[in-house]
């Protein structure tokens, strides 16, 4: 059993990585729609990557576009 304890600095670095990934998706015109801990991959260097794009959607350029929620 592994009871990992992360420092505040490590957690902030991980959160910055996740936020950076979400900003990248937004800049590319995508909405993830299922951001959760289960969808974050973490490597041995604590680099976080957003995964599972099954619910993602491409944003339309039309500001009047309708989007549905679940």
N, CA, C and O atoms as a Tinker XYZ file with bonds, in Angstrom:
   280  protein
     1  N      0.849000   -1.191000    0.000000    73     2
     2  CA     0.000000    0.000000    0.000000    64     1     3
     3  C      0.884000    1.240000    0.000000    63     2     4     5
     4  O      1.859000    1.313000    0.748000    81     3
     5  N      0.542000    2.217000   -0.841000    73     3     6
     6  CA     1.310000    3.456000   -0.924000    64     5     7
     7  C      0.450000    4.614000   -0.431000    63     6     8     9
     8  O     -0.576000    4.934000   -1.033000    81     7
     9  N      0.868000    5.234000    0.654000    73     7    10
    10  CA     0.184000    6.422000    1.158000    64     9    11
    11  C      1.062000    7.624000    0.845000    63    10    12    13
    12  O      1.764000    8.134000    1.718000    81    11
    13  N      1.019000    8.072000   -0.396000    73    11    14
    14  CA     1.874000    9.171000   -0.844000    64    13    15
    15  C      1.441000   10.477000   -0.194000    63    14    16    17
    16  O      0.252000   10.787000   -0.119000    81    15
    17  N      2.397000   11.211000    0.260000    73    15    18
    18  CA     2.162000   12.544000    0.801000    64    17    19
    19  C      2.907000   13.522000   -0.095000    63    18    20    21
    20  O      4.128000   13.444000   -0.231000    81    19
    21  N      2.177000   14.431000   -0.698000    73    19    22
    22  CA     2.784000   15.420000   -1.580000    64    21    23
    23  C      2.983000   16.724000   -0.831000    63    22    24    25
    24  O      2.185000   17.088000    0.033000    81    23
    25  N      4.054000   17.422000   -1.170000    73    23    26
    26  CA     4.267000   18.746000   -0.585000    64    25    27
    27  C      3.366000   19.745000   -1.298000    63    26    28    29
    28  O      2.841000   19.470000   -2.378000    81    27
    29  N      3.198000   20.892000   -0.685000    73    27    30
    30  CA     2.389000   21.945000   -1.299000    64    29    31
    31  C      2.999000   22.347000   -2.639000    63    30    32    33
    32  O      2.273000   22.576000   -3.606000    81    31
    33  N      4.305000   22.432000   -2.702000    73    31    34
    34  CA     4.988000   22.795000   -3.951000    64    33    35
    35  C      4.696000   21.762000   -5.034000    63    34    36    37
    36  O      4.425000   22.126000   -6.178000    81    35
    37  N      4.749000   20.480000   -4.686000    73    35    38
    38  CA     4.443000   19.431000   -5.663000    64    37    39
    39  C      2.998000   19.535000   -6.148000    63    38    40    41
    40  O      2.731000   19.429000   -7.345000    81    39
    41  N      2.069000   19.741000   -5.217000    73    39    42
    42  CA     0.657000   19.860000   -5.588000    64    41    43
    43  C      0.407000   21.056000   -6.497000    63    42    44    45
    44  O     -0.335000   20.956000   -7.474000    81    43
    45  N      1.027000   22.182000   -6.174000    73    43    46
    46  CA     0.861000   23.374000   -7.012000    64    45    47
    47  C      1.412000   23.111000   -8.407000    63    46    48    49
    48  O      0.804000   23.518000   -9.397000    81    47
    49  N      2.549000   22.440000   -8.499000    73    47    50
    50  CA     3.111000   22.097000   -9.806000    64    49    51
    51  C      2.183000   21.196000  -10.599000    63    50    52    53
    52  O      2.023000   21.368000  -11.807000    81    51
    53  N      1.573000   20.235000   -9.921000    73    51    54
    54  CA     0.637000   19.333000  -10.587000    64    53    55
    55  C     -0.595000   20.101000  -11.064000    63    54    56    57
    56  O     -1.066000   19.899000  -12.183000    81    55
    57  N     -1.107000   20.973000  -10.218000    73    55    58
    58  CA    -2.280000   21.774000  -10.593000    64    57    59
    59  C     -1.979000   22.699000  -11.765000    63    58    60    61
    60  O     -2.821000   22.900000  -12.640000    81    59
    61  N     -0.772000   23.260000  -11.776000    73    59    62
    62  CA    -0.385000   24.120000  -12.908000    64    61    63
    63  C     -0.346000   23.325000  -14.201000    63    62    64    65
    64  O     -0.749000   23.826000  -15.251000    81    63
    65  N      0.134000   22.091000  -14.135000    73    63    66
    66  CA     0.167000   21.236000  -15.318000    64    65    67
    67  C     -1.228000   20.938000  -15.837000    63    66    68    69
    68  O     -1.464000   20.970000  -17.045000    81    67
    69  N     -2.149000   20.650000  -14.933000    73    67    70
    70  CA    -3.532000   20.376000  -15.324000    64    69    71
    71  C     -4.166000   21.624000  -15.922000    63    70    72    73
    72  O     -4.820000   21.559000  -16.963000    81    71
    73  N     -3.969000   22.763000  -15.258000    73    71    74
    74  CA    -4.529000   24.019000  -15.771000    64    73    75
    75  C     -3.947000   24.351000  -17.138000    63    74    76    77
    76  O     -4.662000   24.828000  -18.019000    81    75
    77  N     -2.660000   24.103000  -17.317000    73    75    78
    78  CA    -2.016000   24.357000  -18.606000    64    77    79
    79  C     -2.621000   23.474000  -19.692000    63    78    80    81
    80  O     -2.862000   23.932000  -20.809000    81    79
    81  N     -2.865000   22.212000  -19.364000    73    79    82
    82  CA    -3.488000   21.303000  -20.329000    64    81    83
    83  C     -4.890000   21.736000  -20.695000    63    82    84    85
    84  O     -5.278000   21.659000  -21.861000    81    83
    85  N     -5.659000   22.193000  -19.710000    73    83    86
    86  CA    -7.024000   22.649000  -19.980000    64    85    87
    87  C     -7.014000   23.933000  -20.809000    63    86    88    89
    88  O     -7.864000   24.118000  -21.680000    81    87
    89  N     -6.056000   24.813000  -20.541000    73    87    90
    90  CA    -5.950000   26.041000  -21.342000    64    89    91
    91  C     -5.600000   25.694000  -22.783000    63    90    92    93
    92  O     -6.141000   26.284000  -23.718000    81    91
    93  N     -4.699000   24.741000  -22.960000    73    91    94
    94  CA    -4.331000   24.311000  -24.309000    64    93    95
    95  C     -5.560000   23.804000  -25.059000    63    94    96    97
    96  O     -5.787000   24.175000  -26.211000    81    95
    97  N     -6.349000   22.958000  -24.405000    73    95    98
    98  CA    -7.567000   22.453000  -25.046000    64    97    99
    99  C     -8.498000   23.595000  -25.425000    63    98   100   101
   100  O     -9.053000   23.614000  -26.523000    81    99
   101  N     -8.667000   24.546000  -24.516000    73    99   102
   102  CA    -9.525000   25.700000  -24.786000    64   101   103
   103  C     -8.991000   26.516000  -25.956000    63   102   104   105
   104  O     -9.750000   26.927000  -26.834000    81   103
   105  N     -7.691000   26.747000  -25.963000    73   103   106
   106  CA    -7.074000   27.506000  -27.063000    64   105   107
   107  C     -7.260000   26.804000  -28.406000    63   106   108   109
   108  O     -7.331000   27.453000  -29.449000    81   107
   109  N     -7.337000   25.470000  -28.371000    73   107   110
   110  CA    -7.536000   24.695000  -29.597000    64   109   111
   111  C     -9.016000   24.561000  -29.960000    63   110   112   113
   112  O     -9.362000   23.966000  -30.980000    81   111
   113  N     -9.891000   25.123000  -29.110000    73   111   114
   114  CA   -11.323000   25.119000  -29.400000    64   113   115
   115  C    -12.077000   23.907000  -28.889000    63   114   116   117
   116  O    -13.144000   23.585000  -29.412000    81   115
   117  N    -11.547000   23.225000  -27.877000    73   115   118
   118  CA   -12.202000   22.036000  -27.325000    64   117   119
   119  C    -12.700000   22.286000  -25.908000    63   118   120   121
   120  O    -12.125000   23.081000  -25.165000    81   119
   121  N    -13.775000   21.598000  -25.545000    73   119   122
   122  CA   -14.264000   21.559000  -24.170000    64   121   123
   123  C    -14.161000   20.108000  -23.712000    63   122   124   125
   124  O    -14.701000   19.219000  -24.370000    81   123
   125  N    -13.485000   19.852000  -22.608000    73   123   126
   126  CA   -13.257000   18.485000  -22.141000    64   125   127
   127  C    -14.540000   17.841000  -21.619000    63   126   128   129
   128  O    -14.845000   16.715000  -22.014000    81   127
   129  N    -15.271000   18.477000  -20.787000    73   127   130
   130  CA   -16.569000   18.080000  -20.221000    64   129   131
   131  C    -16.519000   16.947000  -19.207000    63   130   132   133
   132  O    -17.572000   16.512000  -18.742000    81   131
   133  N    -15.345000   16.456000  -18.847000    73   131   134
   134  CA   -15.269000   15.401000  -17.830000    64   133   135
   135  C    -13.947000   15.470000  -17.070000    63   134   136   137
   136  O    -13.295000   14.448000  -16.853000    81   135
   137  N    -13.557000   16.678000  -16.669000    73   135   138
   138  CA   -12.315000   16.813000  -15.915000    64   137   139
   139  C    -12.543000   16.268000  -14.505000    63   138   140   141
   140  O    -13.378000   16.773000  -13.755000    81   139
   141  N    -11.795000   15.244000  -14.167000    73   139   142
   142  CA   -11.874000   14.605000  -12.851000    64   141   143
   143  C    -10.529000   13.946000  -12.570000    63   142   144   145
   144  O     -9.752000   13.689000  -13.490000    81   143
   145  N    -10.259000   13.675000  -11.304000    73   143   146
   146  CA    -8.986000   13.052000  -10.925000    64   145   147
   147  C     -8.753000   11.751000  -11.692000    63   146   148   149
   148  O     -7.615000   11.431000  -12.034000    81   147
   149  N     -9.817000   11.004000  -11.962000    73   147   150
   150  CA    -9.669000    9.723000  -12.673000    64   149   151
   151  C     -9.187000    9.914000  -14.112000    63   150   152   153
   152  O     -8.735000    8.958000  -14.743000    81   151
   153  N     -9.278000   11.131000  -14.634000    73   151   154
   154  CA    -8.879000   11.418000  -16.010000    64   153   155
   155  C     -7.557000   12.177000  -16.099000    63   154   156   157
   156  O     -7.252000   12.776000  -17.130000    81   155
   157  N     -6.780000   12.154000  -15.030000    73   155   158
   158  CA    -5.462000   12.789000  -15.018000    64   157   159
   159  C     -4.402000   11.696000  -14.899000    63   158   160   161
   160  O     -4.424000   10.898000  -13.962000    81   159
   161  N     -3.483000   11.667000  -15.850000    73   159   162
   162  CA    -2.361000   10.728000  -15.821000    64   161   163
   163  C     -1.170000   11.431000  -15.186000    63   162   164   165
   164  O     -0.900000   12.591000  -15.495000    81   163
   165  N     -0.458000   10.742000  -14.303000    73   163   166
   166  CA     0.685000   11.329000  -13.601000    64   165   167
   167  C      1.884000   10.411000  -13.791000    63   166   168   169
   168  O      1.817000    9.218000  -13.496000    81   167
   169  N      2.994000   10.983000  -14.292000    73   167   170
   170  CA     4.185000   10.145000  -14.468000    64   169   171
   171  C      5.064000   10.189000  -13.218000    63   170   172   173
   172  O      4.709000   10.834000  -12.232000    81   171
   173  N      6.189000    9.519000  -13.255000    73   171   174
   174  CA     7.068000    9.421000  -12.085000    64   173   175
   175  C      7.691000   10.758000  -11.690000    63   174   176   177
   176  O      8.181000   10.908000  -10.571000    81   175
   177  N      7.672000   11.728000  -12.604000    73   175   178
   178  CA     8.177000   13.071000  -12.300000    64   177   179
   179  C      7.059000   14.010000  -11.873000    63   178   180   181
   180  O      7.268000   15.219000  -11.780000    81   179
   181  N      5.870000   13.464000  -11.611000    73   179   182
   182  CA     4.676000   14.210000  -11.198000    64   181   183
   183  C      4.169000   15.158000  -12.278000    63   182   184   185
   184  O      3.503000   16.149000  -11.981000    81   183
   185  N      4.487000   14.847000  -13.537000    73   183   186
   186  CA     3.941000   15.616000  -14.657000    64   185   187
   187  C      2.541000   15.083000  -14.930000    63   186   188   189
   188  O      2.349000   13.884000  -15.136000    81   187
   189  N      1.562000   15.995000  -14.928000    73   187   190
   190  CA     0.162000   15.609000  -15.115000    64   189   191
   191  C     -0.273000   15.854000  -16.548000    63   190   192   193
   192  O      0.096000   16.852000  -17.167000    81   191
   193  N     -1.059000   14.927000  -17.060000    73   191   194
   194  CA    -1.610000   15.055000  -18.408000    64   193   195
   195  C     -3.093000   14.733000  -18.356000    63   194   196   197
   196  O     -3.509000   13.764000  -17.721000    81   195
   197  N     -3.881000   15.553000  -19.029000    73   195   198
   198  CA    -5.323000   15.353000  -19.092000    64   197   199
   199  C     -5.603000   14.234000  -20.095000    63   198   200   201
   200  O     -5.024000   14.212000  -21.181000    81   199
   201  N     -6.490000   13.308000  -19.730000    73   199   202
   202  CA    -6.826000   12.193000  -20.617000    64   201   203
   203  C     -8.336000   12.019000  -20.706000    63   202   204   205
   204  O     -9.089000   12.792000  -20.112000    81   203
   205  N     -8.773000   11.022000  -21.435000    73   203   206
   206  CA   -10.173000   10.625000  -21.626000    64   205   207
   207  C    -10.995000   11.745000  -22.262000    63   206   208   209
   208  O    -11.616000   12.561000  -21.580000    81   207
   209  N    -10.974000   11.750000  -23.573000    73   207   210
   210  CA   -11.677000   12.790000  -24.322000    64   209   211
   211  C    -12.989000   12.294000  -24.911000    63   210   212   213
   212  O    -13.481000   12.847000  -25.895000    81   211
   213  N    -13.555000   11.253000  -24.310000    73   211   214
   214  CA   -14.795000   10.675000  -24.816000    64   213   215
   215  C    -15.973000   11.629000  -24.816000    63   214   216   217
   216  O    -16.861000   11.505000  -25.659000    81   215
   217  N    -16.005000   12.578000  -23.891000    73   215   218
   218  CA   -17.111000   13.540000  -23.820000    64   217   219
   219  C    -16.732000   14.912000  -24.366000    63   218   220   221
   220  O    -17.538000   15.841000  -24.311000    81   219
   221  N    -15.518000   15.053000  -24.892000    73   219   222
   222  CA   -15.072000   16.368000  -25.363000    64   221   223
   223  C    -15.866000   16.813000  -26.585000    63   222   224   225
   224  O    -16.388000   15.995000  -27.342000    81   223
   225  N    -15.942000   18.112000  -26.756000    73   223   226
   226  CA   -16.653000   18.704000  -27.883000    64   225   227
   227  C    -15.840000   19.857000  -28.441000    63   226   228   229
   228  O    -15.100000   20.524000  -27.718000    81   227
   229  N    -15.989000   20.082000  -29.738000    73   227   230
   230  CA   -15.347000   21.218000  -30.395000    64   229   231
   231  C    -16.276000   22.410000  -30.249000    63   230   232   233
   232  O    -17.473000   22.314000  -30.518000    81   231
   233  N    -15.713000   23.537000  -29.821000    73   231   234
   234  CA   -16.505000   24.759000  -29.720000    64   233   235
   235  C    -16.748000   25.324000  -31.104000    63   234   236   237
   236  O    -15.862000   25.297000  -31.958000    81   235
   237  N    -17.940000   25.832000  -31.326000    73   235   238
   238  CA   -18.255000   26.469000  -32.601000    64   237   239
   239  C    -17.940000   27.956000  -32.510000    63   238   240   241
   240  O    -17.948000   28.538000  -31.425000    81   239
   241  N    -17.663000   28.562000  -33.659000    73   239   242
   242  CA   -17.376000   29.990000  -33.689000    64   241   243
   243  C    -18.625000   30.835000  -33.467000    63   242   244   245
   244  O    -18.518000   32.012000  -33.124000    81   243
   245  N    -19.803000   30.253000  -33.657000    73   243   246
   246  CA   -21.068000   30.965000  -33.534000    64   245   247
   247  C    -21.377000   31.251000  -32.062000    63   246   248   249
   248  O    -21.589000   30.316000  -31.290000    81   247
   249  N    -21.406000   32.535000  -31.657000    73   247   250
   250  CA   -21.698000   32.865000  -30.257000    64   249   251
   251  C    -23.123000   32.502000  -29.853000    63   250   252   253
   252  O    -23.428000   32.448000  -28.662000    81   251
   253  N    -23.996000   32.254000  -30.822000    73   251   254
   254  CA   -25.384000   31.886000  -30.543000    64   253   255
   255  C    -25.580000   30.367000  -30.519000    63   254   256   257
   256  O    -26.705000   29.892000  -30.365000    81   255
   257  N    -24.506000   29.614000  -30.668000    73   255   258
   258  CA   -24.603000   28.152000  -30.713000    64   257   259
   259  C    -25.156000   27.621000  -29.395000    63   258   260   261
   260  O    -24.838000   28.140000  -28.325000    81   259
   261  N    -25.974000   26.598000  -29.478000    73   259   262
   262  CA   -26.563000   25.980000  -28.291000    64   261   263
   263  C    -25.769000   24.734000  -27.915000    63   262   264   265
   264  O    -25.363000   23.963000  -28.785000    81   263
   265  N    -25.554000   24.544000  -26.637000    73   263   266
   266  CA   -24.859000   23.377000  -26.126000    64   265   267
   267  C    -25.753000   22.696000  -25.105000    63   266   268   269
   268  O    -26.466000   23.361000  -24.353000    81   267
   269  N    -25.718000   21.395000  -25.078000    73   267   270
   270  CA   -26.531000   20.652000  -24.119000    64   269   271
   271  C    -25.678000   20.215000  -22.943000    63   270   272   273
   272  O    -24.465000   20.051000  -23.066000    81   271
   273  N    -26.321000   20.030000  -21.810000    73   271   274
   274  CA   -25.642000   19.511000  -20.628000    64   273   275
   275  C    -26.216000   18.147000  -20.320000    63   274   276   277
   276  O    -27.288000   17.784000  -20.805000    81   275
   277  N    -25.501000   17.405000  -19.519000    73   275   278
   278  CA   -26.028000   16.086000  -19.186000    64   277   279
   279  C    -26.625000   16.074000  -17.817000    63   278   280
   280  O    -27.120000   15.039000  -17.369000    81   279
